[in-house]
Amino acid sequence: MPVSARLPFVAGLLACAVFSQNEAPFRSQLDLVVIPCSVVEAAVSPVHGLAREDFQVFDTNVPRVISYLSRDDDQPVTLGIIIDESDSQDSLVNEHRRTALELLHRIIRPTDSAFVISVREDIRLYRDLTLTQMESFGEPCPKGQGHSMCGDSPLWNAVYDAARLKLRDAIGNKALLLLTDGFDTGSTRTWSQAAGTAQMAGTVVYAIQYRSSSGSSYAPDLYRLIAETAGTWFPAKAGELDSIVGRLETDLRRRYVIGFRPERVTLGKLRHEVRVEVRRPDYYVRDRKAYFEVPPPGKYSIGLVRTERRRESPGESL
């Protein structure tokens, strides 16, 4: 459902579903906050046919009237896959590439877009989806005495640059999927900077986590980045690809879009917590739980951020 130009001061969507390629630009006052979410039963199967009265929305724990409810099913998807080809994943690189090709084959449709990035000491972008040729990508690592100042696994740099250069201007629903052990070595960006840039690009980050060659498997910064962007992670197990594809398809193609008008906006308060609930105890909501005010140069605007107050449910990895 396009956002009508008749709605006064409609806020543009910074990190949520795209209703129309011609949607209204950011305005200086907020009339509508828009929250995308998916609803699932038993944390797996998407729930269809819900009506406005089935939902509740809370703005800083204060209930708000839902102005409208729509579906953005089958919006075009942009999927980026980041393959960790560092020393700690060297024995798994061929498996990562096969997994990436299989995911692209099963998820990407003719109206979708995709790209694949390789992460070693240098970050490279595959020129096409056959994964045969690469080119340099993103900000190069600084050099010192002729050597790169980055380590051999600058994952956060890759997420930061993918969100900034490939996803920020993409239309539709957007996701990054990392095939990695989750251990960053030598990024010039922090995991929180990578998460913030992904949020601003409206991108959810997921990961399939493999064990490191050192035997390590606990990667707290990876989990924090994923939680901040409302994604999830999957342990790399044989036979799990079907469930991964199902989760991505549900999150990216089966979403409700809820709109409400806040009682007021306090200038200077950047973050506003929101919560969406469904009036059924056996249903679970996957959503981004905050909107925030964004002051770009020359004007004051308000948008949404992809962060999440998680409510654990059966089947969730985080």
Order of alpha helices (4+ residues) and beta strands (2+ residues): beta-beta-beta-beta-beta-beta-alpha-beta-beta-beta-beta-beta-alpha-beta-alpha-beta-alpha-beta-alpha-beta-beta-beta-beta-beta
